[in-house]
Structures are given as C-alpha cells and as structure tokens.
Amino acid sequence: MTESNADVTTRIAQELPYLRRYARALTGSQTTGDNYAAATLEALLENQEVFTDARAPKVALFRAFHDIWVSSGAPVDEGGSLDSAESRAQWRLSSLTRNTREALLLHSLEGFRTEQIADIIDVSPEEAAELLSIARREMTDAVQGRIMVIEDEAIIAMDISSIVESMGHEVTGVARTRDQAVKLAKQTPPDMILADIQLADKSSGIDAVNDILGQMDEVPVVFITAFPERLLTGERPEPAFLITKPYTEDQVQSAVSQAMFFSSTETLQA
C-alpha cells in the first residue's frame, strides 16, 4: 500500500464514527445504519475511484455511502405496525420531499458545506441549497411540543431553551442532575428530551434518560456531548441524534425538529 493510500485509510477510520452516526439518523435504526456503513467500507476496499485529489476523504466516504444508499432504493419500510417507533419514523420519512432529509443531516449533523452536500448526493449546489430550505420548513412546521432540557451549565441551558422556544416549542424546565431530571419528567411529562451527558453532581445524563424512559412512554431524545466518539463505538445502542459541543443554533434546531418529527430514539445502556 502506498503512503497516500495509507493516509486515506487512516482518515476513513477517523471519520467512520461520524458516518455511522449519520447512517443511524438517516435510517432510524442503528442496525440498518451499521449495515449500510459496513457495505460502504466493503465497496471502498474493492474500488477507491471515489477518492480524488479534489475531494476530501470525508466527502468521498459519504459519497460512497450515498451511492450504495441510492442504489438500494433508499428504502422506506412502510409495513409493520405504527406502534413501533422505528416504523412511525420510516412512515413519516416517506412524506418528505426527496433528498431533503439527507441534505439537512449532512449539513446540520455533519457540518458539510452546501457544495460538499451537492457532491455527496450528486445534485447542483443550487439544488442542495433549496433542499436544505425545504427540509427546515417541513421539519419545523410538522410538530411542536414540550421539551425538557437536562443541562448543568446555566448559560448553555438558557441558550438551548431560547433556541427551542424560538421554534415554537415549550420548555418544561431545566434539570441539572439525574434526580432533578427524573422529578421534572414526573411533574411535567415531556414530548422530547434534550440531554447533556455529564451533569452537575457527576451523575450521567444517559442514566437520567434511561430512568425517565423506563417510567413513561417512549419519547425522542437528543444528546449533547463534547466527545461524540465515546458514544459511537458500536458496542451498545446509540442515539439517533447527537449534537457535538460546541454546537451551533442550526444544529440544535435541526436535531430538535427531526427528533420531534420522527419520534424515534434508542436509549443508551449505561
């Protein structure tokens, strides 16, 4: 293997957790997302033509994924009972304008620029920009509800609450610890939870979410962390929506809108 090929392999390994995160959010299923990610790696072992001098390795990796995603028909499971969160998510997915969800996730979750999104999903930059606009409108207008914030840093909690309220949602309250979160959820059951990982008393936001979901109907969850790779190991169930600190307003709006729209999450096991 040449040095350049070795460099590409190293970069792919570095970006793989983020491809898995994207695939998980796109498909609504950790298992399905991982299957597509694995298929992408197998395809790259056979053919590395997608890597060019003009294309960054991460863009090439995601483009290879999309080639496989599209060739499979970007399937939406319309069968099964809508009592299943994943089935509900896939049912709602079928109502969206084609390519909008992909564009929004690539931009807000993975930080790709418009021209990179265009390259990945094989459309013009103008079409990519329009897809982003449509996606934001469809997601934001679809569902509004009550959101609980689990965050121990007061300034960040205020900022997140402000963003959520500006979208038309109601913030039920802010919890700084695991116990506070469980108590708040009992007092005012939320439609969605937005949770930090490490809380004020060194307790875990993951534990808090699992406690809450064990006592009420399933609700979507968006996690926030400065170390997303710690939660994207493939060794346990992972969140569909994960915001990396420092976050942007666009990332919060996108994740909240999508989580509320799709009402799909899998709890993490501590």
Secondary structure, 3 states (H helix, E strand, C coil): CCHHHHHHHHHHHHHHHHHHHHHHHHHCCHHHHHHHHHHHHHHHHHCCCCCCCCCCHHHHHHHHHHHHHHHCCCCCCCCCCCCCHHHHHHHHHCCCCCCHHHHHHHHHHCCCCHHHHHHHHCCCHHHHHHHHHHHHHHHHHHCCCEEEEECCCHHHHHHHHHHHHHCCCEEEEEECCHHHHHHHHHHCCCCEEEEECECCCCCEHHHHHHHHHCCCCCCCEEEEECCHHHHCCCCCCCCCEEEECCCCHHHHHHHHHHHHHHCCCCCCCC
